[in-house]
Amino acid sequence: MTWSPAADRNKGPLLDVLTSVLPAAAAVLEIASGTGQHAAHFAAARPGWRWQPTDGDPQALGIIASHVGALANVRAPLLVDVLAVPWPESLGRFDAVFCANMLHIAEWDTCPALMAGAAHHLVPGGALVVYGPYVVDGEPLAAGNAAFDADLRRRNPAWGLRRLGAVAEEAERSGLALERRFDMPANNLTVVFRRATD
């Protein structure tokens, strides 16, 4: 079974944040689920959450299924290409969209695509919750994050840590307002954007 040490380390702090942001009963769409460890941990801890994992890599779907298969409140993983906006209408509507560690290891176009897709599939008042390392204007960049950014750009010039301000601007263009930022372990952030209640 494929295992991500990073996902295992951050699942506890992320669950704390999600619990503070989401109601006890919520439908959640996860974008770029990776191994499915987050989906498995969150859904097991909060049986009132109905979790829909997705990934853009067809090979990831079986890995995700191996982690979540025993959980009644997790749907079968679906193939969703973030850049293929609009996303399938059959996904439906969700109280929240969750996305961890995608924006810095993907081309920039995934950011506006994530915002547009999330805005379309969120119910009024729904939350988009994104997690990862960011560059924040006016705040020093941690040495570890600076090294990580340099390594990402060496591997692929289109990758790298994103400016939180630029991400928030894209969210606003899609009708999602920056609501709150949580400082997380290992110099990461969880950022919550909220769709207007219409």
N, C-alpha and C positions, 0 to 999 in steps of 0.2 A: 504494500500500500504506500503510495507516494505521500511524503510527509514534509511539511514546511516548518522548520524550527521557529522562524519569525512569527508565523501565524499562531503557533503554540504559545509564544511569549506574550503576544499582545492581546490574546483573546479575552483575558480577564479584564484589563482596563477598558477595552472596547465594549464589553458587555455592560460594564458600569455606566458608560456614557449612553449607550443605547437605551438602557433601562430608564435613565433620567429624561430621555427625549421622547420615547415612544410610549403609547398607552399599553396597558396590560394585554389587550387584544388588538392585534394589528396585522395587516398583510404587508409583507416586506419583499421587495424585489432586489436581489443582489446582482450587481453587475461585476463581471470579471471575478467569479468565485474561486478560481484557481484550484486548490486541492479540495475545497469544500469543508475545511476544518472550521472556519468561522461559522458557516451555516449549521454544522453539526453541534457546535458548542452553544451557540445562541439559542437554537431551537430546542435543545434538550433542557436548557436552563429556564426557558420561558415558553411553556406549552401553549400559551395563548397567542403566540406569534405564529402566523402561517408564512412560511419562508419559501420563496421561489429563487433557487440558485440558477445562474446562467454563466456561460463563458463563450468567448469567441473562438476558442480552440476546440475542434471536435474531439480531440484526444483527451481533453480534460473532463468530458462529461462522464466517462466511466469512472474516473478517479473520484469525482465529486459523489457519484452514486454510491461508491464503496464506503464513503464516510457517513452519508445521510440515509442510507437505505432502510435503516431500522426505525426511523423517526416518522411518525404518522403526520406530523405537522410540517413536513418538508416535501414539496412537490418534486417530481422528477426533474433533473437539470435540463435546461434548454439551451440550444445554440443561439446566441445573440451577438451579432457583430455590431459593436457600439457605433461604428461609422456608418452603418446602413440605416440612416434616419430617413423616414420614420421606422421605428422598431415595429415588430409585428403587432398589429392591433389586437391579436388574440391574447397577448399578455394580460390585457385588462388594466385595472386601476389599482393603485396601492397606497397605503397610508405612509409608506416610506420607501425610499430607494437607498441602498447602501453600497458603497464602492470603496474598497481598500487597496492602496498600493498599485494603482493603475496609471495615474496621470504622468508620473515621472519615468515610467518604462514603456511609454507609447508616444506616438507623434502628437504634436500639439492639437491637431484636428480632433482628437478624441475628447478634448475638453468641451468645446462647444457642442459636440455631438452628445456627450453625456448630459449636459445641461438641457438641451432641447428634448432628448428622449425622456429624461426624468420629469421635466415639467409637463410633458404630455401624459405620462402614465401615473402621475401623482393625483390623488384626490385634492380638492381645495383644502388648503391648510396642511397638506402633507409635507414631509421633510425629506430632503436629500442630505445624506450623511456621508462625507468623504474623509478618508483617513490617509495619512502619509506624511512625508517630509516636505516642507515648503520653504521658500525664501520669503521673508516678511520685511517689507520696506521699513527702514528705521530701526531694525533689530539686528544684532550681530548674528551671522550664520555660524552655527556650531562647527568646530573643526571637523568632526566626523561627518557632518552633512556636506561640508565643502569637499571633502575627499570623495564622498559617495557621488556627488554631482560630477566631479571631474572624471571619475571612473565610468559613470554612465555615458558621458559625452564621448569618451574614448571608444566605448563599445558601439555607440550609435549616435552620431551628431544630432539626431532628431530627439533624443531622450534628454533627460535632466530634470532637476528640481524646478518646479513652477513657482512663479510669483503668486502669492496668495491674492494680491490685488488684481492681477490679470484674471485669475480664476473667478474671483467674485464679480468682475465686470462681465464675464461670459454668462455667469449665472443670472445676473440682472437682466441681460438681454433676453433671456428666456423666461423672465417673470419670476425668478427665484431670488429672494432677499437673504443676505447674510444675516443670520440670527445670533449665532454664538460660536465661539472658538474654545476648544478644550486643549490645554497643553498636556501632552501624553509622554510616557517614558521614551527614552532614546531619542529625544529631540524631534518627535513627531507631533502632529496636530490632528485633531478631529474637528471638522468644520461642519456646521449645520446650516443649510439653506432652507428656506421655507417658501412654499407656494402660497400666494395670496388666497384668502378665503372666498374670493369672487364677490 
